[in-house]
Amino acid sequence: MRSWLAALLVAGLAVPAAAENLTLEMRKLLKDAGLEESIMAGLDKELAVPPAMIAAAKKEGKLRVQLQMSEQEFGGVAKLFRARYPGIELEYIRGIGSQIMKVLVAYKTGTVTTDVLSGYDSRVDEFRAVGLVDLRDLPAYPSLREELKTPQGTDGADKLNYWCTSYSTERVKKEDVPTTWDDLLDNPRWRGGKLAVAYMFGSTTLPTLTVRLGDAWMSTWLAKLFNEVRPQLRKETLAATGKLISVGEFDMVFAIQDYVTERDSKRGMPVAARCPEPLVTSWGKLGILSATPHLNAAKLYVNWHLSKEGQIANYHFARQVPVHAALTGREFLPYPEEILGKKTVYRTDDVVREQPRVVSQWNQHWQRAGGVIE
């Protein structure tokens, strides 16, 4: 046996490393996703929470989680969590739109309506003021991309959003698709109502571009957009844009997450994504309300969510781009050719602080152009 092993080493063949402590559900997911188990290297270290935390979490027995994915998508994610930590009942709340504000209002009066919360970016200071848990002692927290960590340590990250355009693959030539945000306005192809702008561009994308490129850039860009290009002003949900492109309402719309466009494409809609530079990225902050009665279960879930296991589960079931520093390859991007190698700007806390001012200017242009703000 020893001589056989020595022969292998002499031949330069590596002996396979022991696999991480994977559940049967995770092994199946990796197989379905076409991923090698070796991608899970380091998982055991990320999941090395104190045994007392696991025991206390199971004693608490319950956890309320509010994220932005659909109930069906979370069902797949939850199955992986339960396989890792059986005995904890998960109650899921989809937290979109006004749901975040409802959580905050209740929290300020001493009522905790969820234990784990995501997407509270625009209210982050208020949530910190009433109480968020410091996550820096969780073993998976260091795995976050550096640009997504906050000095306070109260925030993980739920998912990455890349804000792009979505265009018709039937009516738009590749050479007419913009490479930069300025190109979007310079090509006469996008006059005459062929271009649409989503109202939420003013809050999701424009603040980041403004902080990084400057107020002078914003003023010039907005004047050109509304006075010369004159796009259609749309307030439908982003989920409706693929259908609107399909029926010919417009040929391109911005800004929309690339994973939404990919989802529409997989449903048979003739759409594709183009992500102009600088590439605008945001993420949903993920935190734990400090007054939660299920503190250990909440920590256990957030740590798992940030680990490779949680991140891959989120991408597989909900197409949420990982925030894990080691999961940045093509296999974790809906449109890798639109992301990799591009200059990227992030929606950091300084952008969030400037957002009300930028949105106010956006709203003025929007209303002058005939748009309605409800």
N, C-alpha and C positions, 0 to 999 in steps of 0.2 A: 504493500500500500504506500509506504513512504517513498519507494523508488518510483512508483507511478506518479505521485504528486510532484516529486522532484523533476521528473521528465516534463510534466506540464509547465512548470515554472521555467525550465530551461528553454522550452519552446516559445515562451513569451505569452502563454495563455493565462488569463486572469481567472481566479477562482471566484464564482459569483458571491457577492456579499449577501448576508442574511437580509431577508425582507423585513420591512418595518411591521409593526404589530397591526396588521390590517384586518378589518372585519370582513365577513363574507360579502356583505352588501357593497363595501368599497371595492373589493376585488372584482365584483361583477360590473360596477360602474366603470372602472378602469378598462375592463375588457370591452364594454359597449362603446366607450369613447375612443378606443384605439390607442390608449396610453400605456406605456410600460410601467410596471410596478416600481421601477427604480426612481421614477419621478417623485416618489413619496419619501425619499431620503430626508432624514431629520424630523419626521413626523413624531416619533416617540418623544423627542426632546420638547417639541411644541406642545404636546399633550401631557407633559409631566407636571400636572397640578397636584397639590397635596392630597393624599388619600382622604384626609379629613374633609376637604372641600367636597369631594364626590359623595362621601357618606352624608354630609349635611344637606347637599343638594337633593339627594334621594329622600331624605327625611322631609324636606320642604315639599317635595313631590309634585310641584306645579310650577309652571313658568308661562308668563304672557310675553309674546314677542310681536312687535309691530315693525314690519318691513314694508317695502314698496312692491315686491313681486306679487303675483296673483296667488290665490289660495291653492290652486292646482300645482303651481310651481313650488310653493313652500311644502306641499305634501311630499314631493320627492326629496327635498332637502331634509325634512324632518325625519324621514325614514332612515337616512344615514346617521342622523344624530341619535335616534333611538337605538340603532344598532350598536353605537359606541357607548351610550349611557342609558340603558333601559331603566324604567322605573320613574321617569320624570314626565308628567303630563304636559304637553305643549298646547297652549291656546294661541291661535294666530289671529292677528288683526292686520288688515291691509291698510297701511298708513299713507294715503295720498291726499293731496289737496288740503282741505281744512282740518283733516284729522290731526295733524301736528299741532295746530293751534288749540284744538280741543284738549289734547294731552297737557299742554302748557297751562292753560287756564285752570284745569282741574288740579294740576300739580301745585300751582300757587295757592290754592285753597286747602292743600294738605291731602288731596285725593290722588292716589296712584292708580292710573287706569291701564298701565302697561309696565313691564319690568325692563325690557330691552327695547330700545327705540332707535330708528334710523331716519335719515333725511331731515334732521332739524337744523340744517346748515344756516338758514337765514335767521334763526332764533337762538343761535348757539350761546351768545352771551347771557340771554335770559335763562336758558336751561342750566348753564353753569352757576348762575347766581342762586338758583333754588336748589341745586344739588345734583351733580353727576359724580360717579365713582371714578377714582383714579385707576386706570387700566394698566399702568406700567409694571405692575407686579405679576401680570399674567405671562406665562412662558411663551405664548405665541405672539405677544405684542411686538417684540423686536423684529418679527418677520415682515411687518408692514413696510411698504416703500417709505424711504426717508422723507420724501416730500409730502407724505400723507400724515405724518405724526404731528401732533400739536404740542407746544411747550407745556400746556397744562396737564397733558397726559390723560385727559378725561374722554378722549375721542379715539375710537378706532375708525375704520372705514368700511362701509357696506359694499360698495362696488365703484368701479370707474365708469364714467360716462364720457364718450367722445362726441362732441357736438359737430355735426357734419351737415351736408346737404343730401337730399334724396331726389333722384332724378329718373325720368322715364328712359328705359333702355331701348324703347321702340322709336322715340321721337327725337332723342338728343344724341348728337355726335360726340364721340369722346373728346375731340379737339375743342368743343365748346364748353366742356365742364371746367369750372374755375379751379386754378391751382392755389390761389390766395384769396383772402377776403376782398382785396381790392379788385382782383380780376372779376369777381362776381358782378361788379358794377360797371366795368369797362367794356364788356362785350355787348354789342347792340342786340345780340341774340336774345337777351333777357329783358328786352323792352316789350311793350304791348301786352302786358298781363300774363306773359309766359312764366314769370317767376312769382312765387308766393313766399311770404315771410310769416312765420308763426309768431303770434303775440309774445309768447314766452321767451323768444330770442332776447328780448330786452332784459330779462332777469337771469337766464341760464348762460348766456354767451357774451353779450355785449359788455357787462361789467369787467370780465376778465380781459377782454381785448382792450378796453379803455385804460385799465390800470397798467397794462403792459406796454401799450402803444401810445398812450397819452390823450389828453382831452382835445388837443388840436386835431388829432387824427379822428376822434369820434365826431367832432362837429362837422368836419369836411365830409366824412363818410355818410353820416345821417342825412345831411343836406342833399347829397348826390342820390342816395337811396330813395328818399321820399319826393324829391323835386324833379329828378331826371328819369330814374328807372321806373318809379311808380309801380311797385309790385302789388299783387293782390294781398290784402290784409286778412289773415285767417286766424280764427280763434278756436277751431276744432281741436280735439285732443290729438296728440301725436299719433295715436293708434289709427286715426282715420286718414292720415296723409297718403298712405299707399293706395287706398281705394280711390282717393280723389285724383291721384296721378293716373291711375288705371283708366278712369272714365274721361280723361282729358281736361279736367278742370284747370290744370297748369302742368308745366313740364318739369319744374324743379321747385323744391321748397327748402327753406332753412329756418332755424337750425333744428336738427332732429338727431337722436342718438343712432349710431350705426347699427346697434343690435336690433332696433325697431325696424330699420330698413331690411336687414337680413331676415328677420322673422316674416315680413311681408313677402320677400322674394321666395322664401321657402313655401309660402302658401300659394305660389303661382302668379303673384303680381309682377309685372314687368318693371321692376325698380332696382336701382343699385345706389351705393353710397359713394360720395366724394367728400373728403375731409380737407378743406382748405387750410393752408398755413397762415399764421401760426395755429397749430392744432390746439383747440380749446378743450381742456379736460376738467371735469368736476367729479366730486365723489360725494356719496351720501355718508355723513358722519354717523357713527354707530356708538351708542353709549348705554349706560345703565343708570336708571334713576336711583339716587342714593337712598331714598326712603322705601325702596322695594322691600316687601316682606320675604322675598325669595332671592336674597342676595347671592347665596352660593350657587343656586341653579342659574342665575343670570350670568355670573362670572364664568361658570362652566360652559354655558352656551356661547358667550362672546369669544372666549378663548378658542373654542372649537371652530367657530365661524371664521376666525382669523387664521386658523391653521390651514395647511395644505388640503387636508381632508374637507374642511368646510368650504374653502374657496373653490375647489374643483367641483364639489357638489353644487354650489351656487351657479357656476358657469354651465354645468351640464344640464341642470333642470331649468334655470331661469336666464341663461345667457348673460349673466352678470360678470363683466370682465374682472378678473382677480386683482386684488390690491396687495397680494403677497409678492415680496421682492424677488422671489425665485420663479414666479409663474408669469413670465413676460414674453414667452415665445409665441410663434405664429398660431400654435394650436389653441391659444386662449384669446384670439382676436377674431371677431366676425369678418373683418376686412383687413387682414394684416398688411396688405400692400398700401392701404390708405393711412396706416399708423406708423409703421416702423421707419425709423430714420428721419422723421419730420421734427421740425422745431415745435416744442410743446410748451404751452403756458397753462398754469394751474389756477384753480379757483381757491386760493388760500384765504386765510382770515382777513387779510388786508383788503382783498377783493370784496368779501362779504360786507365789510364796514363801508365800502364805497358804493355798494349796490343800491341803496335807496336814492342816492343822488343821481346815479346813472339811469335808474328806472324812471325817475321823475322826468328827466330830459327825453327819454324814449317815449314816455306817455304823451308829452307835449307834441312831439312829431307825429305820433300815431293818431292823435285826435285831430290835429290840423289836416291830416291826410284823409279824414273821414272815418277813421276807425273808432269803434265803440269800446269803452272800458266799463265793465259792469261793476 
